[in-house]
């Protein structure tokens, strides 16, 4: 079954008929914004509404995580967990074909409405385990932006993170890559007094997620172990700053931050936080000792499948 919004196809063959997650009534506002506002005016709406969900889904800064990536018109891209399409807009103008997968019809409607004129966008509704049976196996790029940490919620088995990656890699064509953005459970902001992004609890990731199973992020060595266990051929880490949600700069191992450059740290927009120490001074100390990659607040990982 296919529905169309503008030029965008919504494929509902695996949609269970009800959204399996929702932020509540605010999603009606998101639909209305996407329906009535040109994308060039989204940032004005963000400033007007002063709402975390509106900012999260419509701020143009969300695209910075992939805006730099060299997509080409020859590429087929799969975006898993595309949601309201906050990052989709960074890919569409460059790639040849973009396929999205998401559990929520309402959020997928927002994605389709904001990109209604794109003739290279197709959105599959449903759980990835169901949808993957009907999607191609020749993607050049597959993106996981703020998605991988939830693998245990929708992938069955004793090793959901490794299994999720294995499933995804089956859909890569020759030379294909996965782009994963995820928080670092040992990110400096969590030591400094920010709550864990997914649970709202202090120090939960640092303490190893002993009180929740909803989502799980990883340290750099921990994530590397998962990649190795899943059979990835290789990977390269990048370090979005201040984090992957609203990055202003993305560092690499070849271009790490210099002392004094990481001063934009009080950026928690959705929750209150503690301020336990000066993060700039702590970052400077870590940079001088070569430890920044272990304490970066987020990672962007390019994975060879």
Residue pairs with C-beta under 8 A, 6 or more apart in sequence:
1 11
1 12
1 13
2 9
2 10
2 11
2 12
3 9
3 10
3 12
4 10
5 109
5 112
5 113
5 116
6 112
6 113
6 115
6 116
6 117
6 118
7 116
7 117
7 118
7 119
7 121
8 111
8 112
8 115
8 116
8 118
8 121
8 122
8 123
9 121
9 122
9 123
10 105
10 108
10 109
10 112
10 123
10 125
11 122
11 123
11 124
11 125
11 134
12 105
12 125
12 126
13 126
13 134
14 124
14 125
14 126
14 127
14 130
14 131
14 134
15 105
15 125
15 126
16 126
16 127
19 103
19 104
19 105
19 106
19 107
20 103
20 104
20 127
21 103
21 104
22 104
22 106
23 53
26 51
26 53
26 54
27 53
27 106
27 107
27 110
29 49
29 51
29 53
29 54
30 53
30 54
30 57
30 58
30 84
30 106
30 107
30 110
31 106
31 109
31 110
31 113
33 42
33 45
33 54
33 58
33 110
34 84
34 109
34 110
34 111
34 113
34 114
35 113
37 45
39 89
39 114
42 58
42 59
42 60
42 114
43 58
43 59
43 60
45 54
45 58
46 54
46 55
46 58
46 59
49 55
52 269
52 270
55 269
56 62
56 86
56 245
56 270
57 83
57 84
57 86
57 110
58 84
58 86
59 86
59 246
61 246
61 247
61 248
62 86
62 87
62 245
62 246
63 86
63 87
63 89
63 90
64 90
64 240
64 246
64 247
64 248
64 250
65 87
65 90
65 145
65 181
65 240
65 244
65 245
65 247
65 250
65 300
66 87
66 90
66 91
66 143
66 145
66 179
67 90
68 250
69 90
69 141
69 179
71 77
71 91
71 94
71 95
71 141
72 94
72 95
72 96
73 94
73 95
73 96
74 96
74 140
75 94
75 95
75 96
75 97
75 140
75 141
76 95
76 96
76 97
76 99
76 136
76 138
76 139
76 140
76 141
76 173
77 91
77 95
77 97
77 98
77 99
77 139
77 140
77 141
77 142
77 143
78 98
78 99
78 100
78 101
78 135
78 139
78 141
78 142
78 143
78 171
79 87
79 88
79 91
79 98
79 99
79 100
79 101
79 142
79 143
79 145
80 100
80 101
80 128
80 142
80 143
80 144
80 147
80 168
81 101
81 102
81 144
81 145
81 146
81 147
81 150
82 88
82 100
82 101
82 102
82 108
82 111
82 123
83 102
83 104
83 107
83 110
83 111
84 107
84 110
84 111
84 114
85 100
85 110
85 111
85 112
85 114
85 115
87 143
87 145
88 98
88 100
88 111
88 115
88 121
89 114
89 115
91 98
91 143
92 98
92 115
92 118
92 120
92 121
95 120
95 141
96 120
97 120
97 122
98 118
98 120
98 121
98 122
99 122
99 123
99 124
99 135
99 136
99 139
100 108
100 111
100 121
100 122
100 123
100 124
101 123
101 124
101 126
101 128
101 131
101 135
102 108
102 111
102 123
102 124
102 125
103 125
103 126
103 127
103 154
104 125
105 125
108 123
108 125
111 121
111 123
112 121
112 123
115 121
124 131
124 134
124 135
125 131
127 154
128 154
128 155
128 164
128 167
129 154
129 155
129 156
129 167
132 167
132 170
132 171
135 171
136 171
137 170
137 171
137 172
137 173
138 171
138 172
138 173
138 176
139 171
139 172
139 173
139 176
140 172
140 173
140 175
140 176
140 177
141 176
141 177
141 178
141 179
142 168
142 171
142 172
142 176
142 177
142 178
142 179
142 305
143 178
143 179
143 180
144 168
144 178
144 179
144 180
144 181
144 182
145 179
145 180
145 181
145 244
146 181
146 182
146 244
146 245
148 161
148 164
148 180
148 182
149 182
149 183
149 198
149 215
149 216
149 217
150 214
150 215
151 160
151 161
151 163
151 164
152 160
152 161
152 213
152 215
152 216
153 214
153 215
155 161
155 163
155 164
155 167
156 163
157 163
159 229
161 216
161 226
161 230
162 226
162 229
162 230
163 230
165 178
165 226
165 227
165 230
165 231
165 232
165 303
166 230
166 231
168 178
168 305
169 178
169 230
169 231
169 232
169 305
172 178
172 305
176 305
177 302
177 303
177 304
177 305
178 232
178 301
178 302
178 303
178 305
179 300
179 301
179 302
179 303
180 299
180 300
180 301
180 303
181 240
181 244
181 298
181 299
181 300
181 301
182 217
182 218
182 223
182 244
182 298
182 299
182 301
183 197
183 205
183 217
183 243
183 244
183 297
183 298
183 299
184 217
184 218
184 219
184 220
184 295
184 296
184 297
184 298
184 299
185 205
185 206
185 209
185 216
185 217
185 218
185 219
185 222
186 205
186 206
186 219
186 220
186 294
186 295
187 205
187 243
187 295
187 296
187 297
187 298
188 279
188 282
188 283
188 286
188 295
188 296
188 297
189 242
189 243
189 265
189 268
189 279
189 297
190 196
190 203
190 205
190 206
191 206
191 276
191 282
191 295
192 265
192 274
192 275
192 276
192 277
192 279
192 282
193 202
193 273
193 274
193 275
193 276
194 268
194 271
194 273
194 274
195 201
195 202
195 204
195 268
195 271
195 273
196 202
196 203
196 204
196 205
197 217
198 212
198 214
198 215
198 217
199 211
199 212
199 214
199 215
200 271
201 211
201 212
202 274
204 210
204 211
204 212
205 217
209 216
218 226
219 294
220 237
220 293
220 294
220 296
220 299
221 294
223 299
223 301
224 235
227 235
227 301
227 303
232 303
232 304
232 305
233 304
233 305
234 303
234 304
235 301
235 302
235 303
235 304
236 252
236 253
236 301
236 302
237 252
237 253
237 293
237 299
237 300
237 301
238 250
238 251
238 252
238 299
238 300
238 301
238 302
239 250
239 251
239 252
239 256
239 257
239 292
239 293
239 296
239 298
239 299
239 300
240 247
240 249
240 250
240 251
240 296
240 297
240 298
240 299
240 300
241 247
241 248
241 249
241 250
241 251
241 257
241 262
241 264
241 296
241 297
242 248
242 262
242 264
242 265
242 267
242 297
243 267
243 297
243 298
244 298
244 299
244 300
245 298
246 267
247 298
248 264
249 257
250 300
251 257
251 292
251 296
253 293
256 287
256 292
256 293
257 283
257 287
257 292
258 287
259 284
259 287
259 288
260 280
260 284
262 279
262 280
262 283
262 284
262 287
263 280
265 279
265 280
265 283
266 273
266 275
283 292
283 295
286 292
286 294
286 295
